[in-house]
Amino acid sequence: MAGYHCHFIAADRRAGGHLPDCRVEGATVAVAALPNFSLRLPDSQEFLQSDLTGDRRQELEKIER
């Protein structure tokens, strides 16, 4: 999922995923401080030419079910 977003995990750890938008009342929020983070991305032409500008929420919902 492109762009800034949060992740959630249920207290019983049976559900979790991306959280692109929400309203919350009475929650505990934890933020991880990562002093060092490494991410390796593919360098194929297919990946480098990917269009990440569209709204892909429907695709994401299907994948996360």
PDBQT receptor file of N, H, CA, C and O in Angstrom, charges set to zero:
ATOM      1  N   MET A   1       0.852  -1.173   0.000  1.00  0.00    +0.000 N 
ATOM      2  CA  MET A   1       0.000   0.000   0.000  1.00  0.00    +0.000 C 
ATOM      3  C   MET A   1       0.893   1.231   0.000  1.00  0.00    +0.000 C 
ATOM      4  O   MET A   1       1.680   1.430   0.926  1.00  0.00    +0.000 OA
ATOM      5  N   ALA A   2       0.779   2.030  -0.999  1.00  0.00    +0.000 N 
ATOM      6  H   ALA A   2       0.140   1.868  -1.751  1.00  0.00    +0.000 HD
ATOM      7  CA  ALA A   2       1.607   3.228  -1.108  1.00  0.00    +0.000 C 
ATOM      8  C   ALA A   2       1.120   4.313  -0.158  1.00  0.00    +0.000 C 
ATOM      9  O   ALA A   2      -0.060   4.357   0.192  1.00  0.00    +0.000 OA
ATOM     10  N   GLY A   3       2.016   5.173   0.251  1.00  0.00    +0.000 N 
ATOM     11  H   GLY A   3       2.974   5.137  -0.033  1.00  0.00    +0.000 HD
ATOM     12  CA  GLY A   3       1.653   6.297   1.117  1.00  0.00    +0.000 C 
ATOM     13  C   GLY A   3       1.714   5.952   2.590  1.00  0.00    +0.000 C 
ATOM     14  O   GLY A   3       1.913   4.798   2.971  1.00  0.00    +0.000 OA
ATOM     15  N   TYR A   4       1.538   6.975   3.410  1.00  0.00    +0.000 N 
ATOM     16  H   TYR A   4       1.376   7.912   3.101  1.00  0.00    +0.000 HD
ATOM     17  CA  TYR A   4       1.554   6.768   4.853  1.00  0.00    +0.000 C 
ATOM     18  C   TYR A   4       0.271   6.087   5.291  1.00  0.00    +0.000 C 
ATOM     19  O   TYR A   4      -0.821   6.443   4.849  1.00  0.00    +0.000 OA
ATOM     20  N   HIS A   5       0.414   5.119   6.152  1.00  0.00    +0.000 N 
ATOM     21  H   HIS A   5       1.302   4.829   6.511  1.00  0.00    +0.000 HD
ATOM     22  CA  HIS A   5      -0.734   4.430   6.718  1.00  0.00    +0.000 C 
ATOM     23  C   HIS A   5      -0.283   3.697   7.982  1.00  0.00    +0.000 C 
ATOM     24  O   HIS A   5       0.913   3.540   8.230  1.00  0.00    +0.000 OA
ATOM     25  N   CYS A   6      -1.235   3.265   8.756  1.00  0.00    +0.000 N 
ATOM     26  H   CYS A   6      -2.206   3.393   8.554  1.00  0.00    +0.000 HD
ATOM     27  CA  CYS A   6      -0.940   2.534   9.994  1.00  0.00    +0.000 C 
ATOM     28  C   CYS A   6      -1.275   1.061   9.799  1.00  0.00    +0.000 C 
ATOM     29  O   CYS A   6      -1.920   0.670   8.825  1.00  0.00    +0.000 OA
ATOM     30  N   HIS A   7      -0.820   0.259  10.752  1.00  0.00    +0.000 N 
ATOM     31  H   HIS A   7      -0.296   0.576  11.543  1.00  0.00    +0.000 HD
ATOM     32  CA  HIS A   7      -1.161  -1.157  10.791  1.00  0.00    +0.000 C 
ATOM     33  C   HIS A   7      -1.825  -1.428  12.131  1.00  0.00    +0.000 C 
ATOM     34  O   HIS A   7      -1.588  -0.718  13.107  1.00  0.00    +0.000 OA
ATOM     35  N   PHE A   8      -2.650  -2.452  12.170  1.00  0.00    +0.000 N 
ATOM     36  H   PHE A   8      -2.843  -3.029  11.376  1.00  0.00    +0.000 HD
ATOM     37  CA  PHE A   8      -3.268  -2.828  13.437  1.00  0.00    +0.000 C 
ATOM     38  C   PHE A   8      -3.125  -4.327  13.638  1.00  0.00    +0.000 C 
ATOM     39  O   PHE A   8      -2.930  -5.090  12.692  1.00  0.00    +0.000 OA
ATOM     40  N   ILE A   9      -3.227  -4.722  14.904  1.00  0.00    +0.000 N 
ATOM     41  H   ILE A   9      -3.384  -4.101  15.672  1.00  0.00    +0.000 HD
ATOM     42  CA  ILE A   9      -3.297  -6.136  15.246  1.00  0.00    +0.000 C 
ATOM     43  C   ILE A   9      -4.255  -6.258  16.423  1.00  0.00    +0.000 C 
ATOM     44  O   ILE A   9      -4.160  -5.501  17.389  1.00  0.00    +0.000 OA
ATOM     45  N   ALA A  10      -5.168  -7.202  16.342  1.00  0.00    +0.000 N 
ATOM     46  H   ALA A  10      -5.245  -7.817  15.557  1.00  0.00    +0.000 HD
ATOM     47  CA  ALA A  10      -6.154  -7.411  17.398  1.00  0.00    +0.000 C 
ATOM     48  C   ALA A  10      -5.462  -7.961  18.640  1.00  0.00    +0.000 C 
ATOM     49  O   ALA A  10      -4.413  -8.599  18.552  1.00  0.00    +0.000 OA
ATOM     50  N   ALA A  11      -6.062  -7.707  19.787  1.00  0.00    +0.000 N 
ATOM     51  H   ALA A  11      -6.914  -7.189  19.859  1.00  0.00    +0.000 HD
ATOM     52  CA  ALA A  11      -5.489  -8.167  21.055  1.00  0.00    +0.000 C 
ATOM     53  C   ALA A  11      -5.269  -9.679  21.067  1.00  0.00    +0.000 C 
ATOM     54  O   ALA A  11      -4.295 -10.153  21.652  1.00  0.00    +0.000 OA
ATOM     55  N   ASP A  12      -6.161 -10.443  20.428  1.00  0.00    +0.000 N 
ATOM     56  H   ASP A  12      -6.952 -10.058  19.952  1.00  0.00    +0.000 HD
ATOM     57  CA  ASP A  12      -5.998 -11.903  20.390  1.00  0.00    +0.000 C 
ATOM     58  C   ASP A  12      -5.095 -12.359  19.245  1.00  0.00    +0.000 C 
ATOM     59  O   ASP A  12      -4.889 -13.558  19.054  1.00  0.00    +0.000 OA
ATOM     60  N   ARG A  13      -4.558 -11.404  18.482  1.00  0.00    +0.000 N 
ATOM     61  H   ARG A  13      -4.725 -10.431  18.637  1.00  0.00    +0.000 HD
ATOM     62  CA  ARG A  13      -3.631 -11.652  17.376  1.00  0.00    +0.000 C 
ATOM     63  C   ARG A  13      -4.213 -12.529  16.271  1.00  0.00    +0.000 C 
ATOM     64  O   ARG A  13      -3.466 -13.183  15.545  1.00  0.00    +0.000 OA
ATOM     65  N   ARG A  14      -5.538 -12.547  16.138  1.00  0.00    +0.000 N 
ATOM     66  H   ARG A  14      -6.145 -12.015  16.729  1.00  0.00    +0.000 HD
ATOM     67  CA  ARG A  14      -6.184 -13.318  15.077  1.00  0.00    +0.000 C 
ATOM     68  C   ARG A  14      -6.528 -12.470  13.866  1.00  0.00    +0.000 C 
ATOM     69  O   ARG A  14      -6.959 -12.995  12.839  1.00  0.00    +0.000 OA
ATOM     70  N   ALA A  15      -6.341 -11.168  13.978  1.00  0.00    +0.000 N 
ATOM     71  H   ALA A  15      -5.991 -10.741  14.812  1.00  0.00    +0.000 HD
ATOM     72  CA  ALA A  15      -6.636 -10.273  12.862  1.00  0.00    +0.000 C 
ATOM     73  C   ALA A  15      -5.641  -9.124  12.881  1.00  0.00    +0.000 C 
ATOM     74  O   ALA A  15      -5.135  -8.743  13.937  1.00  0.00    +0.000 OA
ATOM     75  N   GLY A  16      -5.367  -8.584  11.718  1.00  0.00    +0.000 N 
ATOM     76  H   GLY A  16      -5.778  -8.893  10.860  1.00  0.00    +0.000 HD
ATOM     77  CA  GLY A  16      -4.464  -7.451  11.609  1.00  0.00    +0.000 C 
ATOM     78  C   GLY A  16      -4.355  -7.034  10.162  1.00  0.00    +0.000 C 
ATOM     79  O   GLY A  16      -4.858  -7.717   9.270  1.00  0.00    +0.000 OA
ATOM     80  N   GLY A  17      -3.700  -5.917   9.929  1.00  0.00    +0.000 N 
ATOM     81  H   GLY A  17      -3.291  -5.362  10.654  1.00  0.00    +0.000 HD
ATOM     82  CA  GLY A  17      -3.520  -5.481   8.558  1.00  0.00    +0.000 C 
ATOM     83  C   GLY A  17      -3.334  -3.987   8.443  1.00  0.00    +0.000 C 
ATOM     84  O   GLY A  17      -2.995  -3.317   9.418  1.00  0.00    +0.000 OA
ATOM     85  N   HIS A  18      -3.557  -3.467   7.248  1.00  0.00    +0.000 N 
ATOM     86  H   HIS A  18      -3.832  -4.012   6.456  1.00  0.00    +0.000 HD
ATOM     87  CA  HIS A  18      -3.409  -2.051   6.963  1.00  0.00    +0.000 C 
ATOM     88  C   HIS A  18      -4.601  -1.271   7.505  1.00  0.00    +0.000 C 
ATOM     89  O   HIS A  18      -5.717  -1.787   7.569  1.00  0.00    +0.000 OA
ATOM     90  N   LEU A  19      -4.356  -0.050   7.886  1.00  0.00    +0.000 N 
ATOM     91  H   LEU A  19      -3.449   0.368   7.834  1.00  0.00    +0.000 HD
ATOM     92  CA  LEU A  19      -5.395   0.825   8.399  1.00  0.00    +0.000 C 
ATOM     93  C   LEU A  19      -5.279   2.163   7.663  1.00  0.00    +0.000 C 
ATOM     94  O   LEU A  19      -4.656   3.095   8.173  1.00  0.00    +0.000 OA
ATOM     95  N   PRO A  20      -5.875   2.267   6.463  1.00  0.00    +0.000 N 
ATOM     96  CA  PRO A  20      -5.720   3.488   5.674  1.00  0.00    +0.000 C 
ATOM     97  C   PRO A  20      -6.510   4.670   6.227  1.00  0.00    +0.000 C 
ATOM     98  O   PRO A  20      -6.169   5.818   5.942  1.00  0.00    +0.000 OA
ATOM     99  N   ASP A  21      -7.557   4.415   7.011  1.00  0.00    +0.000 N 
ATOM    100  H   ASP A  21      -7.833   3.482   7.242  1.00  0.00    +0.000 HD
ATOM    101  CA  ASP A  21      -8.387   5.489   7.544  1.00  0.00    +0.000 C 
ATOM    102  C   ASP A  21      -9.179   4.948   8.728  1.00  0.00    +0.000 C 
ATOM    103  O   ASP A  21      -9.619   3.799   8.702  1.00  0.00    +0.000 OA
ATOM    104  N   CYS A  22      -9.365   5.762   9.768  1.00  0.00    +0.000 N 
ATOM    105  H   CYS A  22      -9.007   6.696   9.790  1.00  0.00    +0.000 HD
ATOM    106  CA  CYS A  22     -10.149   5.291  10.913  1.00  0.00    +0.000 C 
ATOM    107  C   CYS A  22     -10.501   6.445  11.842  1.00  0.00    +0.000 C 
ATOM    108  O   CYS A  22      -9.947   7.541  11.747  1.00  0.00    +0.000 OA
ATOM    109  N   ARG A  23     -11.431   6.169  12.735  1.00  0.00    +0.000 N 
ATOM    110  H   ARG A  23     -11.881   5.280  12.812  1.00  0.00    +0.000 HD
ATOM    111  CA  ARG A  23     -11.763   7.021  13.876  1.00  0.00    +0.000 C 
ATOM    112  C   ARG A  23     -11.763   6.110  15.085  1.00  0.00    +0.000 C 
ATOM    113  O   ARG A  23     -12.351   5.028  15.053  1.00  0.00    +0.000 OA
ATOM    114  N   VAL A  24     -11.111   6.539  16.147  1.00  0.00    +0.000 N 
ATOM    115  H   VAL A  24     -10.634   7.417  16.173  1.00  0.00    +0.000 HD
ATOM    116  CA  VAL A  24     -10.915   5.671  17.299  1.00  0.00    +0.000 C 
ATOM    117  C   VAL A  24     -11.324   6.390  18.584  1.00  0.00    +0.000 C 
ATOM    118  O   VAL A  24     -11.056   7.578  18.762  1.00  0.00    +0.000 OA
ATOM    119  N   GLU A  25     -11.979   5.643  19.472  1.00  0.00    +0.000 N 
ATOM    120  H   GLU A  25     -12.197   4.678  19.328  1.00  0.00    +0.000 HD
ATOM    121  CA  GLU A  25     -12.277   6.123  20.817  1.00  0.00    +0.000 C 
ATOM    122  C   GLU A  25     -11.742   5.103  21.809  1.00  0.00    +0.000 C 
ATOM    123  O   GLU A  25     -12.015   3.910  21.676  1.00  0.00    +0.000 OA
ATOM    124  N   GLY A  26     -10.992   5.549  22.789  1.00  0.00    +0.000 N 
ATOM    125  H   GLY A  26     -10.769   6.518  22.896  1.00  0.00    +0.000 HD
ATOM    126  CA  GLY A  26     -10.505   4.664  23.850  1.00  0.00    +0.000 C 
ATOM    127  C   GLY A  26      -9.583   3.572  23.356  1.00  0.00    +0.000 C 
ATOM    128  O   GLY A  26      -9.902   2.391  23.500  1.00  0.00    +0.000 OA
ATOM    129  N   ALA A  27      -8.460   3.925  22.785  1.00  0.00    +0.000 N 
ATOM    130  H   ALA A  27      -8.201   4.883  22.668  1.00  0.00    +0.000 HD
ATOM    131  CA  ALA A  27      -7.530   2.930  22.260  1.00  0.00    +0.000 C 
ATOM    132  C   ALA A  27      -6.139   3.153  22.829  1.00  0.00    +0.000 C 
ATOM    133  O   ALA A  27      -5.817   4.238  23.313  1.00  0.00    +0.000 OA
ATOM    134  N   THR A  28      -5.329   2.122  22.763  1.00  0.00    +0.000 N 
ATOM    135  H   THR A  28      -5.591   1.241  22.369  1.00  0.00    +0.000 HD
ATOM    136  CA  THR A  28      -3.915   2.225  23.094  1.00  0.00    +0.000 C 
ATOM    137  C   THR A  28      -3.138   2.195  21.791  1.00  0.00    +0.000 C 
ATOM    138  O   THR A  28      -3.325   1.293  20.975  1.00  0.00    +0.000 OA
ATOM    139  N   VAL A  29      -2.274   3.168  21.594  1.00  0.00    +0.000 N 
ATOM    140  H   VAL A  29      -2.122   3.901  22.257  1.00  0.00    +0.000 HD
ATOM    141  CA  VAL A  29      -1.492   3.262  20.369  1.00  0.00    +0.000 C 
ATOM    142  C   VAL A  29      -0.027   3.063  20.702  1.00  0.00    +0.000 C 
ATOM    143  O   VAL A  29       0.482   3.648  21.658  1.00  0.00    +0.000 OA
ATOM    144  N   ALA A  30       0.653   2.240  19.917  1.00  0.00    +0.000 N 
ATOM    145  H   ALA A  30       0.240   1.765  19.140  1.00  0.00    +0.000 HD
ATOM    146  CA  ALA A  30       2.089   2.026  20.094  1.00  0.00    +0.000 C 
ATOM    147  C   ALA A  30       2.798   2.381  18.797  1.00  0.00    +0.000 C 
ATOM    148  O   ALA A  30       2.341   2.036  17.707  1.00  0.00    +0.000 OA
ATOM    149  N   VAL A  31       3.902   3.063  18.929  1.00  0.00    +0.000 N 
ATOM    150  H   VAL A  31       4.273   3.343  19.814  1.00  0.00    +0.000 HD
ATOM    151  CA  VAL A  31       4.702   3.451  17.780  1.00  0.00    +0.000 C 
ATOM    152  C   VAL A  31       6.098   2.876  17.965  1.00  0.00    +0.000 C 
ATOM    153  O   VAL A  31       6.711   3.038  19.020  1.00  0.00    +0.000 OA
ATOM    154  N   ALA A  32       6.591   2.208  16.938  1.00  0.00    +0.000 N 
ATOM    155  H   ALA A  32       6.093   2.077  16.081  1.00  0.00    +0.000 HD
ATOM    156  CA  ALA A  32       7.922   1.616  17.017  1.00  0.00    +0.000 C 
ATOM    157  C   ALA A  32       8.968   2.617  16.538  1.00  0.00    +0.000 C 
ATOM    158  O   ALA A  32       8.851   3.185  15.452  1.00  0.00    +0.000 OA
ATOM    159  N   ALA A  33       9.972   2.819  17.350  1.00  0.00    +0.000 N 
ATOM    160  H   ALA A  33      10.067   2.358  18.232  1.00  0.00    +0.000 HD
ATOM    161  CA  ALA A  33      11.115   3.645  16.947  1.00  0.00    +0.000 C 
ATOM    162  C   ALA A  33      12.138   2.718  16.297  1.00  0.00    +0.000 C 
ATOM    163  O   ALA A  33      12.657   1.805  16.940  1.00  0.00    +0.000 OA
ATOM    164  N   LEU A  34      12.419   2.956  15.033  1.00  0.00    +0.000 N 
ATOM    165  H   LEU A  34      11.998   3.697  14.511  1.00  0.00    +0.000 HD
ATOM    166  CA  LEU A  34      13.357   2.108  14.309  1.00  0.00    +0.000 C 
ATOM    167  C   LEU A  34      14.621   2.909  14.016  1.00  0.00    +0.000 C 
ATOM    168  O   LEU A  34      14.647   3.697  13.070  1.00  0.00    +0.000 OA
ATOM    169  N   PRO A  35      15.663   2.717  14.809  1.00  0.00    +0.000 N 
ATOM    170  CA  PRO A  35      16.888   3.474  14.573  1.00  0.00    +0.000 C 
ATOM    171  C   PRO A  35      17.615   3.045  13.296  1.00  0.00    +0.000 C 
ATOM    172  O   PRO A  35      18.445   3.783  12.767  1.00  0.00    +0.000 OA
ATOM    173  N   ASN A  36      17.291   1.844  12.809  1.00  0.00    +0.000 N 
ATOM    174  H   ASN A  36      16.616   1.245  13.239  1.00  0.00    +0.000 HD
ATOM    175  CA  ASN A  36      17.946   1.342  11.613  1.00  0.00    +0.000 C 
ATOM    176  C   ASN A  36      16.949   0.464  10.868  1.00  0.00    +0.000 C 
ATOM    177  O   ASN A  36      16.413  -0.493  11.426  1.00  0.00    +0.000 OA
ATOM    178  N   PHE A  37      16.709   0.793   9.619  1.00  0.00    +0.000 N 
ATOM    179  H   PHE A  37      17.144   1.570   9.165  1.00  0.00    +0.000 HD
ATOM    180  CA  PHE A  37      15.738   0.057   8.816  1.00  0.00    +0.000 C 
ATOM    181  C   PHE A  37      16.319  -0.175   7.429  1.00  0.00    +0.000 C 
ATOM    182  O   PHE A  37      16.845   0.749   6.810  1.00  0.00    +0.000 OA
ATOM    183  N   SER A  38      16.227  -1.390   6.948  1.00  0.00    +0.000 N 
ATOM    184  H   SER A  38      15.800  -2.141   7.451  1.00  0.00    +0.000 HD
ATOM    185  CA  SER A  38      16.747  -1.716   5.630  1.00  0.00    +0.000 C 
ATOM    186  C   SER A  38      15.630  -2.348   4.801  1.00  0.00    +0.000 C 
ATOM    187  O   SER A  38      14.937  -3.252   5.268  1.00  0.00    +0.000 OA
ATOM    188  N   LEU A  39      15.463  -1.868   3.578  1.00  0.00    +0.000 N 
ATOM    189  H   LEU A  39      16.026  -1.134   3.199  1.00  0.00    +0.000 HD
ATOM    190  CA  LEU A  39      14.434  -2.386   2.689  1.00  0.00    +0.000 C 
ATOM    191  C   LEU A  39      15.058  -2.641   1.327  1.00  0.00    +0.000 C 
ATOM    192  O   LEU A  39      15.631  -1.738   0.717  1.00  0.00    +0.000 OA
ATOM    193  N   ARG A  40      14.944  -3.863   0.860  1.00  0.00    +0.000 N 
ATOM    194  H   ARG A  40      14.479  -4.597   1.355  1.00  0.00    +0.000 HD
ATOM    195  CA  ARG A  40      15.465  -4.207  -0.467  1.00  0.00    +0.000 C 
ATOM    196  C   ARG A  40      14.292  -4.370  -1.407  1.00  0.00    +0.000 C 
ATOM    197  O   ARG A  40      13.388  -5.168  -1.156  1.00  0.00    +0.000 OA
ATOM    198  N   LEU A  41      14.308  -3.615  -2.488  1.00  0.00    +0.000 N 
ATOM    199  H   LEU A  41      15.042  -2.967  -2.692  1.00  0.00    +0.000 HD
ATOM    200  CA  LEU A  41      13.250  -3.659  -3.482  1.00  0.00    +0.000 C 
ATOM    201  C   LEU A  41      13.755  -4.299  -4.767  1.00  0.00    +0.000 C 
ATOM    202  O   LEU A  41      14.947  -4.241  -5.069  1.00  0.00    +0.000 OA
ATOM    203  N   PRO A  42      12.844  -4.912  -5.523  1.00  0.00    +0.000 N 
ATOM    204  CA  PRO A  42      13.254  -5.488  -6.807  1.00  0.00    +0.000 C 
ATOM    205  C   PRO A  42      13.769  -4.401  -7.746  1.00  0.00    +0.000 C 
ATOM    206  O   PRO A  42      13.369  -3.243  -7.629  1.00  0.00    +0.000 OA
ATOM    207  N   ASP A  43      14.635  -4.756  -8.657  1.00  0.00    +0.000 N 
ATOM    208  H   ASP A  43      14.960  -5.697  -8.752  1.00  0.00    +0.000 HD
ATOM    209  CA  ASP A  43      15.125  -3.781  -9.625  1.00  0.00    +0.000 C 
ATOM    210  C   ASP A  43      14.729  -4.160 -11.061  1.00  0.00    +0.000 C 
ATOM    211  O   ASP A  43      15.366  -3.739 -12.027  1.00  0.00    +0.000 OA
ATOM    212  N   SER A  44      13.667  -4.960 -11.176  1.00  0.00    +0.000 N 
ATOM    213  H   SER A  44      13.150  -5.302 -10.392  1.00  0.00    +0.000 HD
ATOM    214  CA  SER A  44      13.188  -5.343 -12.510  1.00  0.00    +0.000 C 
ATOM    215  C   SER A  44      12.475  -4.159 -13.162  1.00  0.00    +0.000 C 
ATOM    216  O   SER A  44      11.997  -3.259 -12.472  1.00  0.00    +0.000 OA
ATOM    217  N   GLN A  45      12.406  -4.163 -14.485  1.00  0.00    +0.000 N 
ATOM    218  H   GLN A  45      12.794  -4.894 -15.046  1.00  0.00    +0.000 HD
ATOM    219  CA  GLN A  45      11.714  -3.104 -15.213  1.00  0.00    +0.000 C 
ATOM    220  C   GLN A  45      10.230  -3.076 -14.844  1.00  0.00    +0.000 C 
ATOM    221  O   GLN A  45       9.632  -2.007 -14.730  1.00  0.00    +0.000 OA
ATOM    222  N   GLU A  46       9.650  -4.247 -14.662  1.00  0.00    +0.000 N 
ATOM    223  H   GLU A  46      10.136  -5.116 -14.754  1.00  0.00    +0.000 HD
ATOM    224  CA  GLU A  46       8.226  -4.315 -14.279  1.00  0.00    +0.000 C 
ATOM    225  C   GLU A  46       7.992  -3.563 -12.965  1.00  0.00    +0.000 C 
ATOM    226  O   GLU A  46       7.042  -2.788 -12.852  1.00  0.00    +0.000 OA
ATOM    227  N   PHE A  47       8.848  -3.789 -11.986  1.00  0.00    +0.000 N 
ATOM    228  H   PHE A  47       9.619  -4.419 -12.078  1.00  0.00    +0.000 HD
ATOM    229  CA  PHE A  47       8.704  -3.107 -10.702  1.00  0.00    +0.000 C 
ATOM    230  C   PHE A  47       8.996  -1.612 -10.840  1.00  0.00    +0.000 C 
ATOM    231  O   PHE A  47       8.249  -0.780 -10.324  1.00  0.00    +0.000 OA
ATOM    232  N   LEU A  48      10.068  -1.278 -11.529  1.00  0.00    +0.000 N 
ATOM    233  H   LEU A  48      10.675  -1.953 -11.948  1.00  0.00    +0.000 HD
ATOM    234  CA  LEU A  48      10.464   0.119 -11.653  1.00  0.00    +0.000 C 
ATOM    235  C   LEU A  48       9.449   0.953 -12.421  1.00  0.00    +0.000 C 
ATOM    236  O   LEU A  48       9.380   2.167 -12.229  1.00  0.00    +0.000 OA
ATOM    237  N   GLN A  49       8.668   0.329 -13.281  1.00  0.00    +0.000 N 
ATOM    238  H   GLN A  49       8.724  -0.657 -13.437  1.00  0.00    +0.000 HD
ATOM    239  CA  GLN A  49       7.677   1.053 -14.071  1.00  0.00    +0.000 C 
ATOM    240  C   GLN A  49       6.254   0.921 -13.509  1.00  0.00    +0.000 C 
ATOM    241  O   GLN A  49       5.288   1.298 -14.174  1.00  0.00    +0.000 OA
ATOM    242  N   SER A  50       6.125   0.390 -12.296  1.00  0.00    +0.000 N 
ATOM    243  H   SER A  50       6.910   0.084 -11.756  1.00  0.00    +0.000 HD
ATOM    244  CA  SER A  50       4.804   0.208 -11.683  1.00  0.00    +0.000 C 
ATOM    245  C   SER A  50       4.127   1.544 -11.443  1.00  0.00    +0.000 C 
ATOM    246  O   SER A  50       4.763   2.512 -11.026  1.00  0.00    +0.000 OA
ATOM    247  N   ASP A  51       2.823   1.588 -11.712  1.00  0.00    +0.000 N 
ATOM    248  H   ASP A  51       2.306   0.802 -12.051  1.00  0.00    +0.000 HD
ATOM    249  CA  ASP A  51       2.020   2.782 -11.465  1.00  0.00    +0.000 C 
ATOM    250  C   ASP A  51       1.374   2.636 -10.091  1.00  0.00    +0.000 C 
ATOM    251  O   ASP A  51       0.495   1.794  -9.906  1.00  0.00    +0.000 OA
ATOM    252  N   LEU A  52       1.803   3.444  -9.131  1.00  0.00    +0.000 N 
ATOM    253  H   LEU A  52       2.517   4.128  -9.281  1.00  0.00    +0.000 HD
ATOM    254  CA  LEU A  52       1.289   3.375  -7.761  1.00  0.00    +0.000 C 
ATOM    255  C   LEU A  52       0.340   4.524  -7.445  1.00  0.00    +0.000 C 
ATOM    256  O   LEU A  52       0.086   4.808  -6.274  1.00  0.00    +0.000 OA
ATOM    257  N   THR A  53      -0.187   5.187  -8.468  1.00  0.00    +0.000 N 
ATOM    258  H   THR A  53       0.020   4.956  -9.419  1.00  0.00    +0.000 HD
ATOM    259  CA  THR A  53      -0.994   6.378  -8.234  1.00  0.00    +0.000 C 
ATOM    260  C   THR A  53      -2.476   6.093  -8.014  1.00  0.00    +0.000 C 
ATOM    261  O   THR A  53      -3.179   6.957  -7.489  1.00  0.00    +0.000 OA
ATOM    262  N   GLY A  54      -2.972   4.936  -8.388  1.00  0.00    +0.000 N 
ATOM    263  H   GLY A  54      -2.400   4.234  -8.814  1.00  0.00    +0.000 HD
ATOM    264  CA  GLY A  54      -4.408   4.656  -8.293  1.00  0.00    +0.000 C 
ATOM    265  C   GLY A  54      -4.847   4.252  -6.889  1.00  0.00    +0.000 C 
ATOM    266  O   GLY A  54      -4.021   3.961  -6.024  1.00  0.00    +0.000 OA
ATOM    267  N   ASP A  55      -6.156   4.240  -6.679  1.00  0.00    +0.000 N 
ATOM    268  H   ASP A  55      -6.827   4.476  -7.382  1.00  0.00    +0.000 HD
ATOM    269  CA  ASP A  55      -6.751   3.789  -5.424  1.00  0.00    +0.000 C 
ATOM    270  C   ASP A  55      -6.917   2.277  -5.509  1.00  0.00    +0.000 C 
ATOM    271  O   ASP A  55      -7.719   1.777  -6.297  1.00  0.00    +0.000 OA
ATOM    272  N   ARG A  56      -6.161   1.561  -4.702  1.00  0.00    +0.000 N 
ATOM    273  H   ARG A  56      -5.509   1.967  -4.062  1.00  0.00    +0.000 HD
ATOM    274  CA  ARG A  56      -6.164   0.103  -4.790  1.00  0.00    +0.000 C 
ATOM    275  C   ARG A  56      -6.773  -0.538  -3.551  1.00  0.00    +0.000 C 
ATOM    276  O   ARG A  56      -6.442  -1.676  -3.218  1.00  0.00    +0.000 OA
ATOM    277  N   ARG A  57      -7.657   0.177  -2.867  1.00  0.00    +0.000 N 
ATOM    278  H   ARG A  57      -7.925   1.102  -3.138  1.00  0.00    +0.000 HD
ATOM    279  CA  ARG A  57      -8.258  -0.356  -1.630  1.00  0.00    +0.000 C 
ATOM    280  C   ARG A  57      -9.037  -1.637  -1.865  1.00  0.00    +0.000 C 
ATOM    281  O   ARG A  57      -8.990  -2.542  -1.033  1.00  0.00    +0.000 OA
ATOM    282  N   GLN A  58      -9.757  -1.737  -2.983  1.00  0.00    +0.000 N 
ATOM    283  H   GLN A  58      -9.795  -1.002  -3.660  1.00  0.00    +0.000 HD
ATOM    284  CA  GLN A  58     -10.520  -2.954  -3.249  1.00  0.00    +0.000 C 
ATOM    285  C   GLN A  58      -9.595  -4.155  -3.412  1.00  0.00    +0.000 C 
ATOM    286  O   GLN A  58      -9.886  -5.235  -2.899  1.00  0.00    +0.000 OA
ATOM    287  N   GLU A  59      -8.494  -3.975  -4.113  1.00  0.00    +0.000 N 
ATOM    288  H   GLU A  59      -8.258  -3.097  -4.530  1.00  0.00    +0.000 HD
ATOM    289  CA  GLU A  59      -7.521  -5.061  -4.268  1.00  0.00    +0.000 C 
ATOM    290  C   GLU A  59      -6.937  -5.442  -2.921  1.00  0.00    +0.000 C 
ATOM    291  O   GLU A  59      -6.780  -6.626  -2.622  1.00  0.00    +0.000 OA
ATOM    292  N   LEU A  60      -6.612  -4.445  -2.103  1.00  0.00    +0.000 N 
ATOM    293  H   LEU A  60      -6.739  -3.483  -2.345  1.00  0.00    +0.000 HD
ATOM    294  CA  LEU A  60      -6.033  -4.688  -0.797  1.00  0.00    +0.000 C 
ATOM    295  C   LEU A  60      -7.004  -5.440   0.117  1.00  0.00    +0.000 C 
ATOM    296  O   LEU A  60      -6.610  -6.368   0.824  1.00  0.00    +0.000 OA
ATOM    297  N   GLU A  61      -8.265  -5.034   0.096  1.00  0.00    +0.000 N 
ATOM    298  H   GLU A  61      -8.585  -4.281  -0.479  1.00  0.00    +0.000 HD
ATOM    299  CA  GLU A  61      -9.279  -5.717   0.913  1.00  0.00    +0.000 C 
ATOM    300  C   GLU A  61      -9.385  -7.188   0.515  1.00  0.00    +0.000 C 
ATOM    301  O   GLU A  61      -9.515  -8.055   1.380  1.00  0.00    +0.000 OA
ATOM    302  N   LYS A  62      -9.332  -7.473  -0.775  1.00  0.00    +0.000 N 
ATOM    303  H   LYS A  62      -9.226  -6.769  -1.478  1.00  0.00    +0.000 HD
ATOM    304  CA  LYS A  62      -9.423  -8.860  -1.254  1.00  0.00    +0.000 C 
ATOM    305  C   LYS A  62      -8.225  -9.674  -0.766  1.00  0.00    +0.000 C 
ATOM    306  O   LYS A  62      -8.381 -10.818  -0.339  1.00  0.00    +0.000 OA
ATOM    307  N   ILE A  63      -7.037  -9.088  -0.828  1.00  0.00    +0.000 N 
ATOM    308  H   ILE A  63      -6.910  -8.158  -1.175  1.00  0.00    +0.000 HD
ATOM    309  CA  ILE A  63      -5.823  -9.781  -0.409  1.00  0.00    +0.000 C 
ATOM    310  C   ILE A  63      -5.810 -10.045   1.094  1.00  0.00    +0.000 C 
ATOM    311  O   ILE A  63      -5.360 -11.105   1.528  1.00  0.00    +0.000 OA
ATOM    312  N   GLU A  64      -6.296  -9.100   1.889  1.00  0.00    +0.000 N 
ATOM    313  H   GLU A  64      -6.662  -8.238   1.536  1.00  0.00    +0.000 HD
ATOM    314  CA  GLU A  64      -6.195  -9.208   3.343  1.00  0.00    +0.000 C 
ATOM    315  C   GLU A  64      -7.306 -10.015   3.985  1.00  0.00    +0.000 C 
ATOM    316  O   GLU A  64      -7.322 -10.166   5.207  1.00  0.00    +0.000 OA
ATOM    317  N   ARG A  65      -8.225 -10.532   3.206  1.00  0.00    +0.000 N 
ATOM    318  H   ARG A  65      -8.212 -10.410   2.214  1.00  0.00    +0.000 HD
ATOM    319  CA  ARG A  65      -9.309 -11.348   3.790  1.00  0.00    +0.000 C 
ATOM    320  C   ARG A  65      -8.837 -12.719   4.134  1.00  0.00    +0.000 C 
ATOM    321  O   ARG A  65      -9.616 -13.533   4.632  1.00  0.00    +0.000 OA
TER     322      ARG A  65
